[in-house]
Amino acid sequence: GAGVSQTPSNKVTEKGKYVELRCDPISGHTALYWYRQSLGQGPEFLIYFQGTGAADDSGLPNDRFFAVRPEGSVSTLKIQRTERGDSAVYLCASSLIGLAGTSPTQETQYFGPGTRLLVL
Amino acid sequence: SQQGEEDPQALSIQEGENATMNCSYKTSINNLQWYRQNSGRGLVHLILIRSNEREKHSGRLRVTLDTSKKSSSLLITASRAADTASYFCATDVRGGGSARQLTFGSGTQLTVLP
């Protein structure tokens, strides 16, 4: 089936504005993850959903960042009062389940193409 | 600091040669995964190796894991120009409630020259 999709692919906004980034996980995947990647760096974890609930939001940098997954499928990452330092590629991933120690197929995280956010 | 750190940061080889990239990490892990990324966009999953495994193969890829040294290596045999990309290792850390986040290193930029 289709992979993880993210929209928009690119977003340019002005400092102080509000943005929403959307992620459509692979159908049937219960676990969903958001990461942020700055230029020349590896992705950094932001938040992990198991079903509808945020199981781990320890990577969110501050309270301007919020994410929801109301029906356990599509997720939206919301950034308020954007700052230039928020500019990065925001990556979404999903896995069949979110429990460790099951099987590689179930644990593997599949990534979307990312949304490149530029805050001017 | 990053859990996984790749070495070298950049590697340039001729087509047909083998490429070896290394990854070191700090804490106990459930598994370690290798990803490839082209042009700074989506990551492609290559291979997952569990903490109780020592070696895995997938096509031209060979991954080893040494938990006593907290290190892993990715070997790409008979490289092709299309293998040019950034390669990241990512660790899935053991324990800690719902710890399902992957922790990535800064990556190795591989360039395969035709």
Interface residues (C-beta under 8 A of the other chain):
Chain A: A31 Y33 Y35 Q37 L39 G40 Q41 G42 P43 E44 F45 Y48 Q50 A55 D56 S58 G59 V89 L91 A93 S95 G98 L99 A100 G101 P104 E107 T108 Q109 Y110 F111 G112 P113 G114
Chain B: Q2 G4 N30 N31 Q33 Y35 G40 R41 G42 L43 V44 H45 L48 R50 F88 A90 D92 R94 G97 S98 A99 R100 Q101 L102 T103 F104 G105 S106 G107
